[in-house]
């Protein structure tokens, strides 16, 4: 009973992070299951089955708070489902230890890019035009495949790519990624069921993760509207860098002393980036306040 309660709290925390940052539910939950000795395919299968419920609740909450761009959801969800189904089928019989470090390296670069980008003043005008299908289709396919084979990855792949495009507000990116993940979770679960059968799902674990995640979903959807985009982007970048640095060091079998040093440098860089983001946010708000004060004076003078 105590173990299930802990898993429910993990599901709550993972969904709180995922719903507000657009990533990390699968990564957090799968990591815990692997630590207690559950096989990778079974861990990923159980997490994705739980995500059917958590992503449905998260998507509904984001829709209620106006965080969803349905055009983006429609163009990324179906390719993501195809990638997730293929990934789940592959993981049911194969290991992804060789491919994981390469993908972690790509995500690490994206995370560093986001830390740099959001630590500087943000442009007030986004690029015009919707995200194109030729961009969203391949992105969804890759993100869905990585998500199923790695026990998580839909958010870490899709969120930074959409943020880097500059065509959606950060809260819209998070809401759209979380909403489309429901389709991805369903497709991955079907793939795992075909490859592993019903024995591949640990239902008590699924239930505990689901309860915690469903409770956290509306809180996270509200939080993403409250947290400023500048800080949200810096936080996303830090999560990506920290998570994938860990993956790369584990793959390279880096010693514990060096790991601690690297983690320290990553956290220090993360704190500095957030501090710069906070300073840039204050500067932007101060400029906006000055412009607002000058506007009525200009009207009177005219």
N, C-alpha and C positions, 0 to 999 in steps of 0.2 A: 504493500500500500504506500509506504514511504517513497519507494522508487518511482511509482506512478505519479505521486504528487510532485516529485522533483522534475519529472518529465513534463508535467503540465506547466510548471513554472518556467521551464526552458522554452516550451512552446509559446508561452505568453511573452517572454522576453524576445524570442526570435521574431515573432510576428510584430512586436512593437518596433523593432529595428527595421524589419522588412517593409512594414507599411509606411514608415516615415522616410526611409531612405531608398526603397525600391529594391532591396537585396538583403541577403544574409539569413533568411529563414532556413533554407535547405542546408546551407553551409554549416550553420550553428547546430542544427538538429542532427545532421548526419555525422558531424564530428563527435558528438556525445555518444551516439549509437556505436560508432566504430571503437571508441575508447572502452566500451564495456564488452567488446569482443564479438559484435554482430557482423556477419559477413557483409561486404560492400554492397552486393546486389540486394540483399534483404533490407539493409539499412536504407538504401535509396528508394526501394519499393515502398517501404512503410512510410517514409517521409512524404513521398509523392501522393500516396493515398490520403494522408492527413491534409496535404495541401489542397486537395479538392474542396474540402470544407473551409479551410482558412482563407484561400484565395477567393472563394465565392463571397464570404463575409467581407473580406477586404475590398473586393471590387464594388460590392453594394455600398459600402461606406464611402469609398472614394467618389462614386457616382453621386451620392447624396450631397457631398461637399463640393461638387463641381470640379473634381480633379481629373476627369477622364476625357481624353480626346478619342472619340469612337472611330474616327477615320484611321488613326494610328493603330488602335486595337484590332480593327478588321484586317489590316494589312500585315500585321506581324504575328497574330495569333495562329493562323492556319499553317504557315511555314514552320512556326515554332512547334506545333503539334506533330508535324511530320518528322522534324528533327528529334523530338523527344521520343517518339515511338521507335525510330531507328536506333537511337542511343540506348533505350531500355532493352531492346531486343539484343543488341550487341553486348551490353554489360551482363546480361543474364548468362553469358558463356565466356566472356573475355575480360581481361584486366586492362585498365587504362593507365597504368603506372608510367608507361613510356610517354604517352601523349600529355599527361597532366602538367609536367614542368614547362613544356613549350607554351601551352595555353596560359599558364600562370605568368610566364614572362611577358606575354602580350598584355594581359590584364594589369600587370604591374606598371607597364609603361603608360597605359591609359589612366591609371590611378594617379601617377606622378603628374601627368598632364592636367588632370582635374584639380589637383592640389595647387598647381601653379596658376591655372586659369581663374579659380574662384578666390584666390588670395589677393587678386588684383581687382580694381573697380570694374564692375560688370557694365556691359553696354545696356543702355536703356531700351534700345530698339533691337529686336530679334530679326534674324534673316526672314525675308518674306517667302511665302509659299508653303504648302504642306510638304510633309516628308513623302518622298517618292516610293513607289512600290518596288522599284529595282534596288533600292537601298534597304527597305524594311524586310523584303522577302529573304535575301541571303542572311541578313542579321538574325531574323527569327529562326531560320533553319540551323545556323551554327549555335545560337544561344540555347535552343531546345535540345540539341544533341549533347552539348556540354552539360546542361542541367541534368539530364538523365544519367549520363555516364559518370558524373562526378558527385551525384547526390545533392547537387545544388549548383547554380551558375547562371540561371536565367536572368536574374537581376544584375550580377556582376558583369555580364556580357552586354545585355541590352541597355541598362541604365546609363553607363558612361558613354556609349555610342550615341544614344539619343540626346544626352546632355551636350556632347561635343558638337552635335549638328547645329545647335543654336536656334532651332526652329520651334521649340516648345519650352514653356516655362518649366522650371524644375519640378514644381508640384504636379504639373500635367504629365511630365515624364514618369514620375513615381506612380501616379494613379493609373496611367495607361499600362505600364509594365506590370503592376500588380493585378490589374483586371484581366489582361491577356494571359497571365500565368495560369488562370483556372483551366483554360483549354489545354495548355501544355501539361498540366498535372493530370488531367483526364487521359490524354494520349499516352503519357509515360506509364500510368497505372495499367492501362490496357496492354501495353507492351510487356510490362513485367508479369502480368497475369498469364499471358501467352507463354512467356519464357520460363517462368518459375512455378506457375500454378498458384493456387490459393495458399499453399504452405510458405510462399515467399513473403507474405505479409504478416507482421506481428500485430494482431488487432488490439491488444491492450496498450501497446506503445502508440499505435495510431490514435486510439481514443484519447489518451492523455495529451498528446501533442495537439490534437484537434480542439479539445476543450480550452486549453490555454491560448491557442491562437485565435479562436473565435471571440474570446473575451477581449483580447487586445486589439482586434481589428478596428472597431470604431474609434478607439482612443488614438491609434496611429493615424487614421484618416483625418482626424481633427488636428493632430499635431503637425502634419505636413502643411497645413494652411497657416499655422501660427509661426513656425520656424522660418526665418528669413531665407530667401533663396541663396544669398551669399554664403551663409553658414551651412546650409544644407549641402551645397556643392562641395565645400571643403570637407565636411563630414563624410560624404560619399567617397571622395578621393582617399581619405585616410583609411576607411574600411577596406577599400580595394587593395591599397598598398600593404597594409598589415596582414590581411588574409593571404595574399599571394606570395608575400615574402616568406611566410611560414611554410607554404606549400613548396616553394623552391628550396628552402633550406632542408626540409625533410627529405626531398628527393635527392639532394646532394650529400645527405648524411653529415651535415655541418655539426661540429662539436657544440656542447652546451654553452661553453663560455662565449664562443663567437656568436651563438644565437642570441644570448642575452645582450651582447653589445649591439647587434643589428636591431633587435627589438627596441633598444634604448634610442638608437639613432632615428628609427622610424617614428616612434612616439614623439621625440623631440621635434622632428620635422613637421609632424602632424599638428603639434601645439603651436608652432611658429606660423604655419599656414592658417590655422583658425584665428590666431591673433591678428594676422594681416587682413584676413577676411572681415573680422570684426571692425578693424580700423577703416577699411574701405566702405563697409556698410554705414558706419557713422558719418563718414565724409559724404556719401551719397545722400543720406537723409538730411544732413545739414544743408547741402546744396539745394535739395528739393524744398526745404523749409524757407530758404532765402528767396527762391523763385516764387513760392506761394505768397510771400509777404510783398514782393515787388509787383505782382500782377494787378491787384486792385489800385495801387498807386498809379500805375501806367494808365489804367482806364480813366481815372479821375483827371490826370493831366491832359488826356486826349479830349 
